[in-house]
Amino acid sequence: AMEDVSAKFVSQKISRTRWRPLPAAALQPPDLFATGSWDNEDNRISIWSAGDLGNAGLNGEYHGEPHLLCDIQHNGDVMDMQFLDQERIVVASSTGAVTIFRHHQNNQTLSANHRWEKAHYHVDQDTSCGGAACTGVVCNNPEIVTVGEDGRINLFRADQKDAVRTIDNADSSTLHAVTFLRTTEILTVNSIGQLKIWDLRQQRNEPSQIFSLAGDRVPLHCVDRHPNQQHVVATGGQDGMLSIWDIRQGTMPVSLLNAHEAEMWEVHFHPSDPDHLFTCSEDGSLWHWDTSTNVSEKPSFLHQGGRSTAYLSHSTINQSVVSAWLSNDPTKDRMEITNLIPNQTLSVNSLDVLGPCLVYGTDAEAIYVNRQLFA
């Protein structure tokens, strides 16, 4: 129910929300998250405590609200953000800069640890106004990959001043997002509906594979890879559609699912339970896509009131996880889609899921935490 969600009004538009990763052996739910803002006079990177579970009521419901631990000014809009490790966050700016901020937990402060000032630029690195927005960043410590409006891909290492590798004209259009396919390969999406695979071991500056949406070449804004089935990739774009790709076969998506009524800004498979996928949109909605085959048997938060739930018909065949996402017609399989924000407001720009917890941020200058996603 909605009372599992706590809101915090933060008087800035939130462009990114990210849970701090948990240590490998940790059993507790995530406790800290970071946010970045955009379109404000003074943009900020902030670290929040998710709130005190000690405040849980008699029925285990959760009352604490997120509280600010520390923040720091950020030059330009925060375009993307990823934790590098427990203490460091890599932030992509609309100015073209990429900055590593360090969270000092002993005295709860943030400091700029390292900055690549013109990681992305339109003309050349020396012109003062030539910066091009860095649109996406992904980390696999110590490696950091960035993409930008300039169609450039950079590979940085956290401990090195200069880029390890730059592919200058990787794309003639804007690259909007990037993720790792495996440790040596990355996936990018661009503004003409293409998904490309790049092998960082190859010296040539060409993608090893190109996939594209048929027809209108709708700009793609976001991409995520299934955590266990590395050939399964999800993307979302300007038309709000969810595309599922099998990079082992063909050059087009295996399924296109009608989703949001406006741009889809982020898509995330649940990292430990990838039957579940989450998308958020400019239209003010945040959808939970559930392909787990025992949907109808389990008493689930999906069936409680106040949520609009769409069923894409149920089949009794016990489909495997893989075929649930890769079916040519997922409507034949069992999938349940729930809008977790029934009362549409302004754009939901970002979401992150970890364990039982969801955090998301909006243009309504608020951040929201749901600590009991699967309660």
N, C-alpha and C positions, 0 to 999 in steps of 0.2 A: 504494500500500500504506500501511498505517497508520504506517509509520516516517516518512512525509512529514509527520506531524502532531506538533508539539511542544506539550506541556502545561505550564502553570505554575499551581501551587496558590497561591491568593492570600488565603486565610483571610477572604474575604467573598463573599457571594452576589452574582453579577454579573447586573445587569439589562439592561445595554446595552454593546455593543461596536461601535466605528465606526472604519474606516480614515480616516486623514487623507487628504483629496483630494490628488492629484498635480498639480503645475503642468501647464498645458496641453500643453507640448511634451515632458513627461517620458517617457522610454522605460523607465526602471527600474521594477521592481515596487514596490508601496507599502512603506514602511519603518516608519511610525509608526501606532499606533492608540490610541484612547482607550477607557476603560471607566468605567462608573458602577455603583455597588452599591446594594443595597436590603436591607431587613430586617436591618440590622446596627445595633449601638449607635451606631457612628460610620461613616456612609456617606461614600464618597470618590469623587472624580473622579481618574482616574489616566491618565498618558500612558506608553506602553510603546514601546520599540524592538522591532521584530518579531524581532530576532536577527541574527546576523552570517552573511551568505551566504558570507563568506570561510571559514567553517567547513565548507563543503560537502566531503563525502568524494570519493573518487576517481570514484564513479559519479554525482556531482552531487547525491547526496542531502544533506539539509540537517540539521544537528545542533544549531545554536544554539537556545537557548530564549529566549522574550521576557524582556526585563529592564526593570525600572521606571526611568523617567527622572525623574518627579516626580509628586506627588499633592497633593490639597488636600481639606479636609473639606467635605462637602456637607450642608446642612440638609434632612432628609427623605429619603425614598427617591428614587432617580433613576428617573423614569418614562419618560423619552425623552431623546435626545441627538442633536445634529446638528452637524457642522462648518459654520461660516459661511464660513470661508476657511482658509488655511493655518495661521493662528495662533489663531483664536477658535472656541470651542465653545459652543453654546447648549444649556442643560440645563433640562429640565422636572422640577419637584419635586412630590411628594405634598402639600407644604404649600400649593401654588397659586402658588409663586414661579417665575419664569423668570429664569435667570442666564446672562450671557455670561462665560465664563472665557477668559483669554488665556494661551496657552502661550508663555513667553519662552524662545526657543531659545538665546539667548546664555548664560544661566546655568541653564537647565533648571529653571524654577519655573513655577507656575501662580498666577494671581491672579484674583480676581473683578473683572471689568471694568465690568459694569453689571448691575443687578438690578431687575426689575419685581416688587415684593414680593408683591402680591396680584393677579396677572394673572387668577387664577381664584378665585372665592369663592362661598359659598352664600347668605349673607344680604346683607350689604353690605360694602364694602371696609374699613369702619372697625371692625367687630367683631373682637376679637382672635382668636377661635377659628373665624371663618367661612371659613377657607381651604378650597378644593375642589381636589382633585388636578388638576394639569395633566398630562393623559395623553399628549399628542402635540405634537411640534414639527417644523416643516419650514422650511428656509431657502432663499432665493434672494437672496443678498447684494445689497443690504443689508436685504431684507425677511425678516421672520420671522413665521410664522403659528403660533398655538398653539390647541389645543382642550382641553376639560376635562370633568370630571365634572359641572360646572355647566351643560353644554350651551351654553357660550359659545365664540365664535370671536374671537380677537384678531389684528389685523395690527399688528406693530411694525416700526419701522426701527431698525437697530443704532445709529444716531446720534441718536435722538430719545428724550426722557424719557417722553413719554406715548404711548399707543397711537395709531396713525394712524387706526384704525377698530376698532370693537368691535360684534359682532352679539350682543346680550345674550341673547336667547332663541332662538338659532339652532336649538336642539333641546330637546325636552322630556325626552329621555333622555340618558344619558352618551355623549359623543363619545369614541371610543377612539383614533382615529388620523386623520391628515391627510396629504395629499401634494399637490403641485402637478400640475394637469392641463396647464396652460400658464402663462405668466407672470402672467396676470390671473385665472386660475381655479384653484380648489382642489377636492379631493375629500375628503369626510369619511365615516367609517363609525361606526355607533352601536350601542347595546346592544339595539336591536330589529330588527337585520338589514337596516338601510337603508344605501345608498350615496347620497350627495347631492353634487351639483355646485353650487358657489357662484361667481358672477361678481363679483369684487371691484370691478369698475367700476360695477356697479349700486348705487344707493343703497338700494334696498329690501332688507329683511332676510329675504328668502325665497330658498330654493335655486332655481336655474334648472331643475334636473331632480332627480327622486327615483327611485331604483331600489330594489327590495327583493327579498329572498329570499322565495319562496313558502312558505306553510305556517307552520312553527313560529317564524319570526322569530328565528332563532338569533343571539345577540350576535356582531357582527363585531369582531375585535380589531386587524386589520392590513390595510393596503392598499398596493399599489404599482402604478405605471403603466409599461407597456412603454416603454422608452426611445425607440424609433423609431416604433412604431405607437401614436400617442397615444390612440387610441380603445380600446385593449386594456388592461384593468385586472384585476388579480388581488387577491382578498381572502381572508382566512382568519378563522375564528372559533372559537366555543366547542366546536363538534362536531368540530373537526379537519379539516373538508372544505376543499378548495381550490375557490374559485369564480372562473371567468373570465367577465368581462363585456365586451360590446361596447357602448360608450355611444352608438353611432350608432343602435342599434336596440333596440326593446323596453324593458321595465322590469325584466326578470329576467336572471339569469346565462345565458350561452349554454352553459356547461358546469359541472357540479358533479363534482368528482373526489374519490373516497374517498381520504383521506390519513391523518392521524394519529388515534391512539386517544384523544386528549384535546385540550385547547385548542391552537390554532395561535397562536403569539405573534408571529411575524414572517414576512413573505413578501417576497422580493427577486428581481426579474429581474436577471440579470447585466447591469451597465450597458453593456458593450461587446459582449456576446455573448448577446442576449436569447432565443436558443433555449434557454438554460439558466435555470432558476428554482430558488430555494432556499427551503425552509420549515423552521421549527423549532417544537418543541412541548413542552408540559408532560409528554408521555409519554417524554421523554428521547431523542427521535430528531431527526435533521436530514436532510431529504430533498433530493436533487438530482434535479430533473425535467429530462430532456433530450429536446427535440423535434427536435433537428437530424436531418435525414433520412438522413444517412449513418451512423447509429449502428452498424449491423452491420458496416460496412466498416472502421471505424477501430479500431485497437488502442487500447483505452481503459482507463483505470484502473477503469472500471466492471466489467471482466471479471476483475479479480484476485480472489483468494480472500478469504474473511473478510468479505465484504459480502453483505447480502441484497439481491438485485436482483429487482425485479418487472418483467416485460415486459407491456405492454399490447399484445399482438399486433402483428406487423409487417405493413404493407401495402407493396406494391412501388411504389405510385403515388408519384411524386416530388412530395410536397405542398410548398407554399410555407410559409415560416415562419409567415405570418399564419394560414393555415388550420390549421396545426398547433395553435395555441392556440385558434382560434375554431371549430374543427370541432364540430358538435353532439354528436358522439360521439367524443371523442378516442381511445377505445380502438380505433377503426378505423384511426387513424393510428399512426405509429410513435412510441412514447414509452417512454423507459426511466426507471425511478425507482430510485434507489439510496439506501439509508440509510447515510449517511457515519459513523454511530456505531452499529456493530453491537451493542455491549454496552450495552443501555439503562441509563441511570442516572437521576439526578434531572432536573428540568425544564431544557431548553435554552431560555433566555429571549431570546436575541438572536443575530443573525448579521450579518455584512457581507461582501460580495464586491467585490473590485477586482482587475482583471487576473487573474493566476493564483492569487490569494491569497484565502483564506477565514479569517475570525476568528469565533469564537463563545464565548459565556459561559454558565455554568450555575449552578444552585443547589447544585451539588457544590463550590462555591467554587474553580472553576478556569476558566482561559481557555485556548483551544486555537487554534493557528495552523497552517493547511495552506498551504504555500507553492507547492504543485505540483498545483493542482486539476485541470489538464488534461494532466498529464504522461503 
